[in-house]
């Protein structure tokens, strides 16, 4: 019998602790071994049994979640999923937690419709499973200062059979999940001012993507923003899909732009990498460069195959540099990848491909 993932939930709200315990316990692969109202009580529980994954609130009495995170990562590294509310300060603090070793960010469960609770169950369970597989050594480094599984057809049609005529204007479409915030930072740090336009799907909750985009915009040469419906894809800029919405690449004449739309979870995600990649295959074809990066699951694999079939160049992050080698592995298995590269050289390859196309 497969061993269950043992989880410790740390949150000062009894209602949140109980809700999380009920949601996680409904998954046959997960067991909540303990709950605690603050880090001190969590430490007492951990002295009796070390969990496989910790779900950690940010704002708590006696010791905040960030301080506890730092202590754990310095003394006994354990995969940690940060749990945050929807406030601006909460989202910015959660991003700091990712820089300091947290594996994932989730929103606090709240009372809502049956559909909302079902999606919360999927996202919470997936976050725990991804964290349990994460290679923590990838995080220990200096920081930068259950509905049906739908395919992309649910949101965007298959690419047109005729391939688009190649132009000199390239567009980069990129997808990532667990460990992706760091991987995207590494890639964007090395992109020049005149880099091709970049469109990104990073699996992240609603409201967190805006803080993520603003942080990257402050750090790097290219401009970065959370995408809005109708935004033009420009050279020297990157657009990040807003959490909880799908993002599609579209084209009008020589202009690329993005469409932001609601829709069902695709491959258990919204935004979905497959949706972005499928749209890029349809509207950019040979003009696209597809990048699939660290993350659990198979979101993006079929879309990357569509990209390759349309004539686009496709690149996967290699296993050694991934936090979780799930999404790239699935794309490779489908034969959808032209090159498998270490994270640190992907930006160089993008620049090379664009130079060769001039």
C-alpha positions in Angstrom: 0.0 0.0 0.0 1.3 3.4 -1.0 2.5 5.5 1.9 0.4 8.6 2.6 1.8 12.1 2.6 1.8 13.2 6.3 0.8 16.9 6.7 1.0 19.3 9.6 -1.4 22.3 9.4 -0.3 25.5 11.3 -2.9 28.3 11.4 -4.2 30.4 14.3 -7.8 30.0 13.1 -9.6 26.9 14.3 -12.1 27.1 11.4 -9.3 27.2 8.9 -7.5 24.2 10.5 -10.6 22.2 10.5 -11.5 23.1 6.9 -8.1 22.2 5.7 -8.1 18.9 7.6 -11.4 18.0 6.1 -10.4 18.9 2.6 -7.0 17.1 2.8 -8.4 14.0 4.5 -10.8 13.5 1.6 -7.7 12.7 -0.5 -6.7 9.1 -0.2 -3.0 10.0 -0.7 -2.9 12.5 2.2 -3.1 12.2 6.0 -3.2 15.2 8.3 -1.2 13.9 11.3 -1.5 17.1 13.4 -2.7 20.7 13.5 -1.3 23.6 15.6 -2.4 27.1 16.3 1.0 28.7 16.3 4.7 27.8 15.6 5.5 27.0 19.2 2.8 24.4 19.3 3.8 23.2 15.9 7.4 22.6 17.2 5.9 20.5 20.0 4.0 18.4 17.5 7.1 18.0 15.3 9.2 16.8 18.3 6.9 13.7 18.3 6.5 13.2 14.5 8.2 14.9 11.6 5.7 15.6 8.8 6.4 15.3 5.1 4.8 18.7 4.4 3.8 21.7 6.5 1.0 24.1 5.6 1.9 27.3 7.3 -0.1 30.5 7.9 1.7 33.8 7.5 0.1 35.9 10.2 0.0 34.2 13.6 0.5 35.2 17.3 3.8 34.7 19.2 5.8 34.0 15.9 4.9 34.9 12.3 5.1 32.3 9.6 8.1 33.8 7.8 10.2 33.6 10.9 9.2 30.0 11.5 9.9 29.2 7.9 13.4 30.5 8.2 14.0 28.5 11.4 12.8 25.3 9.8 14.8 25.7 6.6 18.0 26.5 8.6 17.6 23.6 11.1 15.5 20.8 9.5 14.4 21.6 5.9 10.8 20.4 5.3 8.7 21.2 2.3 6.4 24.1 3.3 3.3 25.4 1.6 2.4 29.0 2.7 -1.2 29.8 3.3 -2.2 33.4 2.9 -5.3 35.6 2.7 -6.1 37.8 -0.3 -4.7 41.1 1.1 -2.0 43.0 -0.7 0.4 42.7 2.2 -0.3 39.0 2.5 0.5 38.4 -1.1 3.8 40.3 -1.0 4.8 38.5 2.2 4.0 35.2 0.6 6.3 36.0 -2.2 9.1 36.7 0.3 8.4 33.2 1.7 8.9 31.7 -1.7 12.3 33.4 -1.9 13.2 32.0 1.5 12.4 28.4 0.8 8.6 27.8 0.7 7.5 25.5 -2.1 4.0 26.7 -2.9 1.5 29.4 -2.1 -2.2 28.7 -1.5 -5.2 30.9 -0.6 -6.9 30.3 2.7 -10.1 28.2 2.1 -13.2 30.2 2.6 -16.9 29.3 2.6 -18.3 29.4 -0.9 -20.2 27.6 -3.6 -19.8 23.8 -4.2 -17.7 24.6 -7.3 -15.4 26.8 -5.3 -14.9 24.2 -2.6 -14.2 21.5 -5.2 -11.6 23.7 -6.9 -10.0 24.5 -3.4 -9.8 20.8 -2.8 -7.9 20.2 -6.1 -5.5 23.1 -5.6 -4.8 22.3 -1.9 -4.2 18.6 -2.6 -2.1 19.3 -5.6 0.0 21.8 -3.7 0.7 19.3 -0.9 1.6 16.6 -3.5 3.9 18.9 -5.4 5.6 20.0 -2.2 6.2 16.4 -1.1 8.2 15.8 -4.4 10.1 19.1 -4.3 13.9 19.0 -4.2 14.6 21.4 -1.4 18.3 21.9 -2.3 17.0 24.0 -5.2 15.5 26.5 -2.7 18.5 26.8 -0.4 20.2 29.6 -2.2 20.5 33.4 -1.9 17.1 35.1 -2.6 16.7 37.7 -5.3 16.7 41.4 -3.8 -12.0 16.8 -8.1 -13.9 17.7 -11.3 -13.0 16.0 -14.6 -9.6 16.7 -16.0 -10.3 18.9 -19.0 -8.1 19.5 -22.0 -7.3 22.8 -23.6 -10.2 22.2 -26.0 -12.5 23.5 -23.3 -11.0 27.0 -23.7 -9.3 27.2 -27.1 -9.7 25.4 -30.4 -7.0 23.3 -32.0 -4.4 25.1 -34.2 -5.2 25.8 -37.8 -3.9 23.2 -40.1 -2.0 25.7 -42.3 1.1 27.0 -40.7 1.6 30.7 -40.3 4.1 32.5 -42.5 7.3 33.1 -40.5 8.2 36.7 -39.7 11.2 38.2 -37.9 9.1 39.0 -34.8 9.4 36.2 -32.3 7.2 35.7 -29.2 8.2 33.6 -26.2 5.5 31.6 -24.4 6.5 30.1 -21.1 4.8 27.9 -18.5 5.8 26.9 -15.0 4.5 25.7 -11.7 6.2 24.5 -8.5 9.6 26.3 -8.2 8.6 28.5 -11.2 8.9 31.8 -9.4 12.6 31.4 -8.9 13.1 29.8 -12.4 11.3 32.7 -14.1 13.4 35.2 -12.1 16.6 33.5 -13.3 15.5 33.5 -16.9 14.2 37.1 -17.0 17.3 38.4 -15.2 19.4 37.5 -18.3 17.1 38.9 -20.9 18.2 42.1 -22.7 16.2 45.3 -23.1 15.3 44.4 -26.6 14.3 40.8 -25.9 11.3 39.3 -27.8 7.9 39.7 -26.1 7.4 37.1 -23.4 4.0 35.7 -22.2 4.0 33.7 -19.0 1.7 31.3 -17.2 2.9 30.6 -13.6 0.5 28.5 -11.5 -0.3 31.0 -8.7 -3.4 32.0 -6.9 -5.5 35.1 -7.7 -4.0 38.5 -6.5 -0.5 37.0 -6.0 0.5 37.4 -9.6 0.2 41.2 -9.5 2.7 41.3 -6.6 5.0 38.8 -8.4 5.0 40.9 -11.6 5.7 44.1 -9.7 8.6 42.5 -7.9 10.1 41.3 -11.1 9.6 44.6 -12.8 11.6 46.3 -10.1 14.5 43.8 -10.4 15.2 43.4 -14.1 15.9 45.3 -17.3 12.7 44.3 -19.1 9.3 45.5 -18.0 7.0 43.0 -16.3 3.3 43.4 -15.6 0.3 41.3 -14.7 -1.6 40.9 -18.0 -4.8 42.7 -18.7 -7.2 41.7 -21.5 -6.1 43.2 -24.8 -2.5 44.0 -23.7 -0.1 44.1 -26.6 2.9 41.8 -26.5 5.9 44.2 -26.9 9.6 43.7 -27.2 11.5 44.1 -24.0 8.4 43.2 -21.9 6.8 40.2 -20.2 3.1 39.6 -19.4 2.2 37.3 -16.6 -1.3 35.7 -16.6 -3.4 36.9 -13.7 -4.2 34.1 -11.1 -7.5 32.4 -11.6 -7.9 33.4 -15.3 -6.7 31.7 -18.5 -4.5 33.7 -20.9 -4.4 33.2 -24.6 -2.1 34.7 -27.2 -3.9 36.2 -30.2 -2.8 38.1 -33.3 -4.2 40.9 -35.3 -2.1 41.7 -38.4 1.5 41.9 -37.1 0.4 42.7 -33.6 0.3 40.0 -30.9 -1.9 40.6 -27.9 -3.4 38.6 -25.0 -6.9 37.6 -24.2 -7.8 37.1 -20.5 -10.8 34.9 -20.0 -12.6 32.8 -17.4 -13.3 29.2 -17.9 -13.1 25.7 -16.3 -9.9 24.3 -14.8 -7.8 22.8 -17.5 -5.4 20.1 -16.4 -6.6 21.1 -12.9 -5.3 24.6 -13.3 -6.5 28.1 -14.1 -4.5 29.7 -15.7 -3.4 26.7 -17.7 -0.1 26.4 -19.6 -1.8 24.2 -22.2 -4.3 26.9 -23.0 -1.5 29.5 -23.6 0.6 27.0 -25.7 -2.4 25.9 -27.8 -3.3 29.5 -28.6 0.3 30.3 -29.4 0.4 27.3 -31.8 -2.7 28.6 -33.5 -1.8 32.3 -33.8 2.0 32.4 -33.7 3.2 29.1 -35.1 6.8 29.3 -36.4 7.2 32.7 -34.7 6.8 31.2 -31.3 9.4 29.8 -28.9 7.9 27.6 -26.2 9.5 27.1 -22.8 8.3 24.6 -20.3 9.8 24.8 -16.8 9.7 23.2 -13.4 6.4 22.0 -12.0 4.3 19.0 -11.1 1.8 17.3 -13.4 1.4 17.4 -17.2 -0.1 20.9 -17.8 1.6 22.2 -20.9 2.8 18.9 -22.4 0.0 18.6 -25.1 0.2 22.3 -25.8 3.9 22.1 -26.4 3.3 19.3 -28.8 0.9 21.6 -30.6 3.6 24.2 -30.7 6.2 21.9 -32.1 3.7 20.6 -34.7 3.1 24.2 -35.8 6.8 24.8 -36.4 7.7 26.6 -33.2 11.0 25.9 -31.3 10.4 24.2 -28.0 12.7 24.0 -24.9 12.3 22.1 -21.7 14.2 22.8 -18.4 16.4 19.9 -17.5 15.8 17.6 -14.5 18.9 18.8 -12.6 17.8 22.4 -12.4 14.1 21.7 -11.7 12.5 21.7 -8.3 9.9 19.2 -9.6 10.7 17.5 -12.9 7.0 16.8 -13.8 5.8 19.2 -16.5 9.0 19.1 -18.6 9.2 15.3 -18.2 5.7 14.9 -19.6 6.4 17.1 -22.6 9.6 15.2 -23.3 7.7 11.9 -23.2 5.3 13.2 -25.8 8.2 14.0 -28.1 7.2 17.7 -27.9 10.6 19.1 -27.0 13.5 20.2 -29.3 16.0 20.9 -26.6 16.5 20.1 -22.9 18.6 22.7 -21.2 19.8 23.8 -17.8 17.8 26.8 -16.4 20.9 29.0 -16.5 21.3 28.8 -20.3 17.7 28.9 -21.5 17.8 32.7 -21.9 21.0 32.4 -24.0 19.2 30.0 -26.3 16.2 32.3 -26.7 18.5 35.1 -27.7 20.4 32.8 -30.1 17.2 31.7 -31.8 16.1 35.3 -32.3 19.4 36.3 -33.7 19.4 33.5 -36.2 16.0 34.5 -37.3 17.0 38.0 -38.3 
